[in-house]
Amino acid sequence: LFERDLILEIRGSKMQRRRAKKYAEGVMAQRTGPVTITDDYDDGDMTMLTIPQEAVGFVTGRAGNFLRTIEEEWTTLMFFCEVGSGRARDYEKLAIFGATPRGRRGAELKVLSAVETKVPGYFEKIKDDVVHRDKGKDDTGTWGTDTMAFRDDELSYALGKQGGTRKKLERSSGAIVQYVGHTALFSGTRTQRKRAREYMKWLFEQLEGPVYVDDWADRDDCTVVEVPADCIGYITGARRATLGTMEEEWGVLMFFMNKTDGGGKVRGASEKLIIFGPQRARRGAELKVMSGVETKNPGTFTRGVRDKTSSEKGFDTDRLVFKDDELSYALGKEGTTRKKLEGAAGAILQYVGHVAFIAGTLRERTRCREFINWLLAQRRGSVTIRDASRRDDATEM
């Protein structure tokens, strides 16, 4: 945007330029009144919603803040508009623009959730249109939406404190999970929707008693950690606070699995903690658990462990064994140095006892190991990085 000349320059493919021009015109047109949408406005990037008049102000929010928040969360553009000539008195049209069905659907369901709060029962009238919208319109050809009905007492449990349970189901499964009234909607690929439904089922089964996932060893969406019985309370935390913090940090779903013998829960020397989510998130949560267990019960995961450097280009884990004086220096006050190394390298870095576990791609792991070595070398004097000018992860000043 060249402000002095009042010129907006748009670069990209023909379709990208067309869409960007259309969006810019729509945003500018809002200043003088409702935007008029014509038949040629949809380039496969638009979802049109009908909003009851009494819910329009609620959905818009003060100075449009609610709509802007949704736009930012789902990378969409949204505004109320006129379709053709004139407006229906009882309803307003809300246009949602976005490059992917996922972004538009996430924004659409968030809006519908708000509308249902203001106008209960409205969703039932448009449910079929919403559920079948954009079916199969993704790269896998399996995009769609599944639904599940809740009772009053189930809804609050599935939502969780400040929506925490809904958010962790959404992040761990990869599906969009939204509650519209007493209906849960799962949008995503077939695999994502299946996972979201399974995770929800196990969540509710925990209210009845112990849950055990029989096929966990054959699944590609879970990791299991053996936690010693005397560490379970430490890892769980008061009222599940510690597990909940890890779930929120890494976007995973975690619970202890227990088999029953018909007479109740069976507890042995250890219990299996199952972690659901994407590979990277699962590994981050797993290492955090291992670190906690090692603090409480030294040697559980580090006895006999040696340095390990993997040549795997994809996601893998390296190990680096610290000497006693190196650990506290590489950890820093309240773990700040570890977090700094992790953020700069782009890898997952966790200290389990005196062993550093470095998880990520080959590039991320190599970079993290270099950063740790440079950090430790600073204790003995200044460090010279000879190839700094050729690195794409460094800036010299």
C-alpha positions in Angstrom: 0.0 0.0 0.0 1.5 3.3 -1.2 -0.2 5.8 1.2 1.2 8.9 -0.4 -0.1 8.0 -3.9 -3.3 6.2 -2.4 -2.4 3.1 -4.5 -2.9 -0.5 -3.4 -0.6 -2.8 -5.3 -1.7 -6.5 -5.5 0.7 -9.3 -6.5 0.0 -13.0 -7.0 -1.6 -15.5 -9.4 -4.6 -14.4 -11.5 -7.1 -15.9 -9.0 -5.3 -14.5 -6.0 -5.3 -11.0 -7.5 -9.0 -11.3 -8.4 -9.8 -12.3 -4.8 -7.7 -9.7 -3.2 -9.3 -6.9 -5.4 -12.7 -8.2 -4.5 -11.9 -8.2 -0.8 -10.4 -4.7 -0.9 -13.5 -3.4 -2.7 -15.8 -5.1 -0.1 -13.9 -3.6 2.9 -14.0 -0.1 1.4 -17.7 -0.4 0.5 -18.6 -1.1 4.2 -17.8 2.5 5.0 -21.0 3.8 3.2 -23.4 0.9 4.0 -24.1 -2.7 3.3 -22.0 -4.4 0.6 -23.8 -5.6 -2.5 -22.9 -9.2 -3.5 -23.6 -10.2 -7.1 -23.7 -13.7 -8.6 -20.1 -13.6 -9.9 -18.7 -12.8 -6.4 -18.1 -16.4 -5.4 -14.8 -17.8 -6.7 -15.1 -21.0 -4.6 -14.0 -18.9 -1.6 -17.3 -17.8 -0.1 -19.8 -19.1 2.5 -23.1 -17.2 2.8 -25.0 -17.4 6.2 -28.4 -16.1 7.0 -28.5 -14.4 10.4 -31.7 -13.5 12.3 -32.1 -9.7 12.7 -32.2 -9.9 16.5 -28.8 -11.7 16.5 -27.0 -9.3 14.1 -25.8 -6.9 16.8 -24.7 -9.8 19.1 -22.7 -11.4 16.2 -21.1 -8.1 15.2 -20.0 -7.1 18.7 -19.1 -3.6 19.9 -17.5 -1.8 17.0 -17.4 -5.1 15.1 -14.9 -6.6 17.6 -16.5 -10.1 17.7 -16.4 -10.5 13.9 -12.8 -9.2 13.8 -11.8 -11.7 16.5 -13.2 -14.6 14.4 -11.5 -13.3 11.2 -8.2 -13.3 13.0 -8.6 -16.8 14.5 -9.7 -18.4 11.2 -7.9 -16.2 8.6 -11.1 -15.1 7.0 -12.8 -11.9 5.9 -16.5 -11.4 7.0 -19.1 -8.7 6.4 -22.8 -8.3 6.2 -24.1 -7.7 2.7 -27.1 -7.3 0.4 -27.6 -10.1 -2.2 -29.1 -8.8 -5.4 -31.5 -5.9 -4.7 -32.9 -5.1 -1.3 -32.8 -6.8 2.0 -35.1 -9.2 3.8 -36.5 -7.5 6.9 -36.1 -10.5 9.3 -32.7 -11.6 8.3 -29.3 -10.3 7.2 -26.8 -12.1 5.0 -23.2 -12.6 6.4 -20.6 -13.4 3.8 -17.5 -15.3 4.9 -14.5 -15.3 2.6 -11.5 -17.6 2.9 -9.2 -19.6 0.7 -9.9 -23.0 2.4 -13.1 -24.8 3.5 -11.5 -25.2 6.9 -11.1 -21.5 7.6 -14.6 -20.7 6.4 -16.2 -23.5 8.3 -14.4 -22.6 11.6 -15.7 -19.0 11.3 -19.2 -20.2 10.3 -19.6 -22.5 13.3 -18.3 -19.9 15.7 -20.9 -17.4 14.4 -23.7 -20.1 14.5 -22.7 -20.9 18.1 -23.2 -17.2 19.0 -26.5 -17.0 17.1 -27.9 -20.1 18.8 -27.2 -18.4 22.2 -29.3 -15.4 21.2 -31.9 -17.2 19.1 -32.3 -20.8 20.5 -33.6 -23.3 18.0 -32.4 -21.4 14.9 -29.7 -23.9 14.0 -32.3 -26.8 13.6 -33.9 -24.8 10.7 -30.6 -24.6 8.7 -28.8 -27.7 10.1 -29.0 -29.7 6.8 -27.5 -26.9 4.7 -24.7 -26.3 7.2 -23.8 -30.0 7.7 -23.6 -30.8 3.9 -21.8 -27.6 2.9 -18.4 -28.0 1.1 -18.6 -31.8 1.4 -15.6 -33.4 -0.3 -14.1 -30.0 -1.2 -10.6 -30.5 0.0 -7.4 -32.1 -1.2 -8.3 -35.6 0.3 -11.9 -35.5 -1.1 -13.1 -36.6 2.4 -14.0 -33.2 4.0 -17.3 -33.2 5.8 -19.1 -32.6 9.0 -20.4 -35.1 11.7 -22.8 -34.2 14.5 -23.5 -35.5 18.0 -26.3 -34.5 20.4 -25.7 -33.7 24.0 -27.9 -33.6 27.1 -27.6 -30.5 29.5 -25.2 -32.2 31.9 -23.0 -33.5 29.1 -22.6 -30.2 27.4 -20.8 -28.4 30.3 -18.5 -31.4 30.7 -17.6 -31.5 26.9 -17.1 -27.7 27.0 -14.8 -27.6 30.0 -13.6 -24.6 32.0 -13.4 -21.6 29.6 -13.9 -24.0 26.7 -10.6 -25.8 27.5 -12.0 -29.4 26.9 -13.4 -28.4 23.5 -10.1 -26.7 22.5 -8.0 -29.7 23.4 -10.3 -32.1 21.5 -10.0 -29.7 18.5 -6.2 -29.4 18.6 -5.5 -33.1 19.3 -7.8 -34.5 16.6 -7.1 -31.9 14.0 -10.8 -31.5 13.4 -12.8 -28.3 13.9 -14.9 -29.0 17.1 -17.7 -26.5 17.9 -20.9 -26.7 20.0 -24.0 -25.1 18.6 -26.6 -25.3 21.2 -26.7 -28.9 22.3 -25.2 -30.2 19.1 -21.5 -30.9 18.7 -20.2 -30.5 15.1 -16.9 -32.1 14.0 -15.6 -30.8 10.6 -12.5 -32.1 8.9 -11.2 -35.0 6.8 -12.7 -38.5 7.5 -9.7 -39.4 9.7 -9.9 -36.2 11.7 -13.6 -36.6 12.3 -13.2 -40.2 13.4 -10.6 -39.2 15.9 -12.6 -36.4 17.3 -15.6 -38.7 17.9 -13.4 -41.4 19.5 -11.7 -38.8 21.8 -15.1 -37.5 22.8 -16.4 -41.0 23.5 -13.4 -41.8 25.8 -13.8 -38.5 27.6 -17.4 -39.4 28.6 -16.5 -43.1 29.4 -14.1 -41.7 32.0 -17.2 -40.5 34.0 -18.3 -44.1 34.3 -15.0 -45.6 35.3 -11.5 -46.6 34.0 -10.9 -46.4 30.2 -8.5 -48.7 28.3 -7.8 -48.2 24.5 -7.3 -51.8 23.4 -5.7 -51.0 20.0 -3.3 -48.3 21.3 -0.2 -50.2 20.0 -1.5 -50.2 16.4 -2.6 -46.6 16.3 -0.5 -43.8 14.7 -2.1 -41.0 16.7 -1.0 -41.9 20.2 2.0 -42.4 22.5 2.0 -44.4 25.7 4.3 -43.6 28.7 4.8 -46.0 31.7 4.5 -43.8 34.8 5.6 -45.4 38.1 2.7 -45.6 40.6 4.4 -43.3 43.1 4.7 -40.6 40.5 1.0 -40.6 39.2 -0.2 -38.0 41.7 2.8 -35.7 40.9 2.2 -35.9 37.1 -1.6 -35.5 37.4 -1.6 -32.6 39.9 -4.3 -31.4 42.1 -7.7 -31.8 40.4 -5.7 -32.8 37.2 -4.1 -29.3 37.0 -0.6 -30.5 35.9 -2.0 -32.8 33.1 -4.3 -30.0 32.0 -1.4 -27.5 31.7 0.6 -30.0 29.5 -2.5 -30.6 27.4 -3.0 -26.9 26.8 0.7 -26.3 26.1 1.1 -29.0 23.5 -2.5 -29.4 22.1 -2.9 -33.0 23.1 -5.4 -35.2 25.0 -4.0 -37.3 27.9 -5.4 -39.8 30.4 -4.3 -42.8 32.4 -5.4 -46.1 31.0 -6.7 -48.8 33.4 -7.9 -52.3 32.9 -10.5 -53.7 35.3 -10.8 -57.3 36.6 -14.6 -56.9 37.0 -14.3 -55.8 40.6 -12.8 -52.3 39.9 -9.6 -50.6 38.9 -6.4 -52.6 38.9 -3.2 -50.7 39.9 0.2 -52.2 39.5 3.8 -50.9 39.9 3.1 -48.4 37.0 0.2 -47.1 34.9 0.0 -46.3 31.2 -0.4 -42.6 30.3 -1.8 -42.3 26.8 -1.2 -39.1 24.8 -3.2 -38.3 21.7 -2.3 -35.7 19.1 0.0 -34.9 16.2 3.5 -36.5 16.4 5.4 -33.4 17.3 2.9 -32.4 20.0 2.8 -35.9 21.5 6.6 -36.0 21.7 6.7 -32.6 23.5 4.2 -33.8 26.0 5.9 -37.2 26.4 9.2 -35.5 27.2 7.6 -33.2 29.7 6.1 -36.1 31.5 9.4 -38.0 31.5 11.1 -34.9 32.9 8.6 -34.8 35.7 8.9 -38.5 36.5 12.7 -38.2 36.5 12.5 -35.4 39.0 10.3 -37.5 41.3 12.0 -40.8 40.7 15.6 -40.3 39.4 16.9 -43.0 37.0 13.5 -44.1 35.6 14.3 -42.9 32.1 18.0 -42.1 32.2 19.6 -45.1 33.8 22.3 -46.3 31.3 21.3 -43.7 28.7 24.1 -42.4 26.4 24.5 -39.7 23.8 22.6 -40.4 20.6 22.8 -38.5 17.2 20.3 -39.6 14.6 20.9 -39.2 10.8 17.1 -39.3 10.1 16.1 -36.3 8.0 12.6 -36.3 9.3 11.3 -36.1 12.8 13.4 -37.9 15.4 15.1 -37.4 18.8 18.8 -36.9 19.7 20.2 -37.2 23.2 23.0 -35.2 24.8 24.3 -36.2 28.3 25.3 -33.2 30.5 27.9 -33.1 33.2 26.5 -31.9 36.5 27.8 -28.3 36.2 26.6 -28.0 32.6 22.9 -28.8 33.4 22.2 -25.8 35.6 23.9 -23.5 33.2 21.9 -24.9 30.2 18.7 -24.7 32.2 18.9 -21.1 33.4 16.8 -19.4 36.0 13.3 -21.0 35.9 14.2 -22.8 32.7 14.6 -19.6 30.7 17.8 -20.7 28.9 16.3 -24.0 27.9 13.2 -22.2 26.5 15.5 -19.7 24.7 17.5 -22.5 23.0 14.3 -24.3 22.1 12.7 -21.3 20.5 15.8 -20.2 18.6 16.5 -23.7 17.2 12.8 -24.6 16.4 13.3 -28.0 18.0 11.7 -29.5 21.1 14.3 -29.4 23.9 13.6 -31.0 27.2 15.9 -32.0 30.1 15.1 -35.4 31.6 17.4 -35.6 34.6 20.9 -34.8 33.3 20.1 -35.8 29.7 19.0 -33.3 27.1 16.4 -34.8 24.6 16.3 -32.9 21.3 13.3 -33.7 19.1 12.7 -32.3 15.6 13.9 -32.5 12.0 17.6 -33.1 11.3 18.1 -29.4 10.6 16.3 -28.4 13.9 18.2 -31.0 15.9 21.6 -30.1 14.5 21.0 -26.4 15.1 19.9 -27.0 18.7 23.0 -29.1 19.4 25.2 -26.4 18.0 23.5 -23.7 20.1 23.9 -25.8 23.3 27.6 -26.4 22.5 28.2 -22.6 21.9 26.4 -21.8 25.1 28.5 -24.1 27.2 31.7 -22.9 25.4 30.9 -19.3 26.5 31.8 -20.3 30.1 35.4 -20.7 29.1 35.7 -17.5 27.0 34.4 -15.8 23.8 32.9 -18.0 21.0 33.8 -17.5 17.3 31.3 -18.6 14.7 33.3 -18.8 11.5 30.4 -19.4 9.1 28.0 -16.8 10.5 27.7 -14.9 7.2 26.7 -18.1 5.3 24.1 -19.2 7.8 20.4 -18.7 7.1 19.6 -18.7 10.9 21.9 -15.9 12.0 22.2 -12.1 11.5 25.5 -10.3 12.1 25.4 -6.7 13.4 
